[in-house]
Amino acid sequence: MYRILMIDDEPWLMLARKSFLEEKGCRVETARTPGDAVGRLMLNSYDLILLDVKMPEISGFDLCAEIKKLTEAPVVFLSSLAEKADQIRGFAAGGADYIQKDCPHELFWAKLQARLTADRGIQALRVFPPLSLDFQRQRAFIAGTDLALTQSEFSLLSLLSSRPKDVWTVEELYRALWWQNGPVDAQIVQGHLSRMRRKIEKAFPRHEFIETVWGKGYRFVPMEDTKNDQ
């Protein structure tokens, strides 16, 4: 059974597509706002994301960039915008496909099936020996020991490890995971990071996986990269 997240602020269209996909045997969850979508992505894993281009607060193109930080599932745009420029922008934003909303149901399903089949091997496990992240169970392990991370801690570790050695600012981490407008609450990020780092250090004190880059932010450093630098 495929698990799909549909993000759209038009309930009538969303319900129609949801019913159709459920008839095809899919499990479909829905989100009507960017914040709801990000919250669901932090708690669950999906095989595919269906994303409307015209969303409140932020465009689907911009939201796609945030989604790609949280999941490796393919993002398929579903839009009434038919201009080639919009389609090109969708692919440039990281979309795997761009389907118009008036697309006939069976053609719509054929397109999704092609994408789901192509991406069925989506990474369920991310490994940086001796650290591993299990996205199905939302748990992290070091040398087989469960780190017992909270959901926020796991999401932070997942985000940082998605781009090893890249520096993330506190603002980038805050916006990606808590999706709040207005001033950045650095204490929220630093508090979760501090607790996560203590758990990792207790389980494996020989290596610092989360490194502070003074004046810039934080980055994930795999153990193998440290060996190669020596």
C-alpha positions in Angstrom: 0.0 0.0 0.0 1.4 3.4 -1.0 1.2 6.2 1.5 0.6 9.6 0.0 0.5 13.1 1.6 -1.7 15.5 -0.4 -1.2 19.2 0.3 -3.9 21.5 -1.0 -6.1 24.3 0.4 -9.1 23.4 -1.9 -11.1 20.8 0.1 -13.5 19.8 -2.6 -10.7 18.9 -5.0 -8.6 17.3 -2.3 -11.5 15.1 -1.2 -12.2 14.0 -4.8 -8.6 13.0 -5.5 -8.3 11.4 -2.0 -11.4 9.2 -2.7 -10.0 8.2 -6.1 -6.6 7.3 -4.7 -8.1 5.3 -1.8 -10.1 3.3 -4.4 -6.7 2.4 -6.0 -5.6 1.1 -2.6 -3.5 4.0 -1.4 -3.5 5.4 2.1 -3.9 9.2 1.7 -3.4 11.9 4.3 -4.2 15.5 3.7 -2.8 18.9 4.8 -4.4 22.3 4.0 -1.6 24.6 5.2 2.2 24.6 5.0 2.5 24.3 8.7 0.2 21.2 8.8 2.2 19.7 6.0 5.5 20.2 7.7 4.2 18.8 11.0 3.0 15.6 9.3 6.3 15.2 7.5 8.2 15.5 10.8 6.0 12.7 12.3 5.5 10.3 9.3 7.1 8.9 6.2 5.4 8.9 2.8 6.0 7.3 -0.6 4.9 10.4 -2.5 3.9 14.0 -1.8 1.2 15.7 -3.9 1.6 19.5 -3.7 -0.6 22.3 -4.9 1.2 25.3 -6.3 -1.1 27.9 -5.0 -0.9 27.7 -1.2 -1.6 30.2 1.5 1.4 31.9 3.2 3.9 30.5 0.7 3.9 29.2 -2.8 4.1 25.5 -3.5 7.4 26.0 -5.2 9.0 27.5 -2.1 7.3 24.9 0.1 8.8 22.1 -2.0 12.3 23.3 -1.0 11.3 22.9 2.7 9.7 19.5 2.1 12.9 18.2 0.4 14.8 19.0 3.6 12.5 16.6 5.5 11.9 13.7 3.1 13.3 12.0 0.1 9.9 11.1 -1.2 9.2 12.5 -4.7 7.1 15.7 -4.8 4.5 15.9 -7.6 3.0 19.3 -8.3 -0.8 19.3 -8.9 -1.8 22.7 -10.3 -4.2 24.7 -12.5 -1.3 26.7 -13.8 -0.6 25.4 -17.3 2.1 27.7 -18.5 5.5 26.1 -19.5 7.2 28.6 -17.3 5.3 27.3 -14.2 6.1 23.7 -15.1 9.8 24.6 -15.5 9.8 26.4 -12.2 8.2 23.3 -10.6 11.0 21.0 -11.8 13.6 23.6 -10.8 12.2 23.6 -7.3 12.8 19.8 -7.0 9.5 18.5 -8.3 9.5 15.0 -9.8 6.5 15.7 -12.0 3.9 18.4 -12.8 0.3 17.4 -13.3 -2.5 19.8 -14.2 -5.6 19.6 -12.0 -7.9 18.9 -14.9 -5.9 15.8 -15.8 -8.3 12.8 -16.3 -8.3 10.4 -13.3 -6.9 7.4 -15.0 -4.0 9.4 -16.7 -3.4 11.0 -13.3 -3.1 7.6 -11.7 -0.8 6.3 -14.5 1.5 9.2 -13.9 1.6 8.6 -10.1 2.1 4.9 -10.6 5.1 5.5 -12.8 6.6 7.8 -10.2 5.8 5.5 -7.3 7.4 2.6 -9.1 10.5 4.5 -10.0 11.0 5.7 -6.4 9.9 2.6 -4.5 13.5 2.3 -3.3 13.3 5.5 -1.3 15.8 5.4 1.5 14.3 4.1 4.7 17.6 3.8 6.5 20.5 6.4 6.5 23.8 5.0 7.8 27.0 6.7 8.9 28.7 3.9 10.8 28.3 3.4 13.7 25.3 5.8 13.5 22.1 4.9 11.7 18.7 6.6 11.3 15.6 4.5 10.8 13.0 6.6 9.1 10.2 4.0 9.2 10.4 3.8 13.0 11.7 7.4 13.5 14.6 6.2 15.7 18.3 6.6 15.7 20.9 4.1 16.8 24.6 4.0 17.6 26.3 0.6 17.4 22.9 -0.9 17.9 22.0 1.2 20.9 18.7 3.2 20.6 19.5 6.8 21.4 15.8 7.4 22.5 15.6 10.7 20.7 12.4 12.8 20.9 10.6 13.6 17.6 12.2 17.0 17.5 15.7 15.6 18.2 15.3 13.0 15.5 14.1 15.6 13.0 17.1 17.8 13.8 19.5 14.9 13.3 17.7 13.9 10.1 18.0 17.4 8.7 21.6 17.9 9.6 22.7 14.5 8.3 20.8 15.1 5.0 23.7 17.3 3.9 26.8 16.1 5.7 29.4 18.8 6.5 27.1 21.6 5.3 26.7 24.3 7.9 23.1 25.1 9.0 22.4 28.3 10.7 20.1 28.4 13.7 17.5 30.3 11.6 17.6 27.7 8.9 17.0 24.9 11.4 14.2 26.8 13.1 12.4 27.7 9.9 12.7 24.2 8.5 11.5 22.3 11.5 9.1 24.7 13.4 7.8 26.7 10.5 7.3 29.9 12.5 7.1 33.4 11.1 8.6 36.3 13.0 11.7 36.3 15.2 13.7 33.1 15.5 13.7 31.5 18.9 17.3 30.3 19.1 16.7 28.7 22.5 14.3 26.1 21.1 16.9 25.0 18.5 19.8 25.1 20.9 17.9 23.3 23.6 17.0 20.3 21.4 20.5 20.2 19.9 22.1 20.2 23.3 19.9 17.3 24.6 20.5 15.4 21.3 24.2 15.8 21.5 24.4 14.6 25.1 22.5 11.4 24.2 24.9 10.8 21.2 28.0 11.5 23.3 26.8 9.2 26.1 26.3 6.4 23.7 29.5 7.0 21.7 32.0 9.5 23.2 34.7 8.8 20.7 33.3 11.1 18.0 31.5 14.4 17.8 28.8 13.9 15.1 27.3 17.4 15.6 29.9 20.1 15.3 29.5 23.7 16.3 30.9 26.1 13.7 31.4 29.3 15.7 29.7 32.3 14.4 27.9 30.3 11.7 25.9 27.4 13.0 26.1 23.6 13.2 27.0 20.7 10.9 26.9 17.0 10.8 30.3 15.3 10.5 30.3 11.5 9.7 33.0 9.5 11.5 34.6 8.5 8.2 35.1 12.1 7.2 37.1 12.7 10.4 39.3 9.8 9.6 39.9 11.0 6.1 40.9 14.5 7.4 43.6 13.0 9.6 
